[in-house]
Amino acid sequence: MKLTTLLMSATAMTVAGSAIAEEMTIVSWGGAYSNSQLKAYHEPYSEKTGVTIINDDSSAEAVAKLRAMNEAGNVTWDVVDVVAADAIRLCDEGLALEIDADTQLAAAPDGTPASEDFGDLIVSDCFIPQIVYSTTFGYRTDMVPDGVEPPSEICSVFDLETYPGKRALEKRPINNMEWALLCDGVAKEDVYDVLETEEGQDQALAKLDTIKGDVIWWSAGADTPQLLADGEIFMGSTYNGRLFSVIEEQNQPVAIMWDAQVFDLDGWIIPTGLSPEREARALDYIMFATDTQRLADQAKYISYGPARLSSAPLVGTHAELGIEMAPHMPTDPANAANTFLYNYEFWADYRDDIDAKFQAWLAQ
């Protein structure tokens, strides 16, 4: 009997006392982020169990696709990486499995229950936190005009006179609307109160109108780093880990503008509607992939902060570059001087309506 078969047989006997699927589809975002998961989670798990993991990079469409799969009664995904607000929506709609953190997730090495180790980052009964990341801006250092200080404040994005050139913004309202209001004079603490009104939404779109003609809209996390590397834009928003990759791994003339970076959470959900065998496999994978060591291991490959308190002390150097990773985390004090806290509940409640309005504005 082959080793992989033995491993799968052993696992099958230990999970829920029943059969367990030998193949699973894991959905994520692609690029440097998916590669960090491959190295820290997927490959060690496959080596341990012999299970075949199929990677799918469709997380940006997770809510719509899971709704459609559920409607059709054919859920083909086993574990899905989503942002916290999407997890809340999926949980509210009954499309994600509720998880008991203290029985279905690993305790910390010192015995601290998972619910305490993750703490407030468990923002939904269906959400298993994985990383703290931020969406922020990168810019080409060699395209800063002569005699001008490099951009250091979020409103530089809207200053085409001082900082001419194309911008890249994500093709969705989230973050763009908040930054627009901040740069139109709305106080940080008032942004979401303003944004829940029609007038506030119109105000944000009016501010975005001032740079709309100079924006390249992105939908995949790899877009902005590539546009920066190619010199097609002066600055663009993306995930801080993507910028780390283009700066440190690709040695491109790019720097990060940390001002008003938007903190967010990313993590796993397990879709409802799986067979018992597939659900058992998904739960087994989650138990493994979100333990203390595995979350710390991901930080060897990308500059996202692990979601467990017990993982933070284990964050060390980059697996290939050998550089200390802590200073590259969005949570580092030097980088987090002026952060903007993403409101998960707001976007879970308002996302569909504001998204429709935003897409209509884009089409104008």
Secondary structure, DSSP 8 states (H G I E B T S, - for coil): --HHHHHHHHHHHHSTTS---SEEEEE---HHHHHHHIIIIIHHHHHHH--EEEEE--GGGHHHHHHHHHHHT----SEEEEEHHHHHHHHHTT-B----HHHHS---TT---HHHHHGGG--STT-EEEEEEEEEEEEEGGGS-TT-----SGGGGG-TTTS-S-EEEESSSTTHHHHHHHTTT--GGGHHHHHTSHHHHHHHHHHHHTTGGGEEEE-STTHHHHHHHTT--SEEEEEHHHHHIIIIIT--SEEEEEEEEEEEEEEEE-BSS--HHHHHHHHHHHHHHTSHHHHHHHTTTS--EESSGGGGGG--B-TTT--BSGGGSTTSTTT-TTEEE--HHHHHHHHHHHHHHHHHHHH-
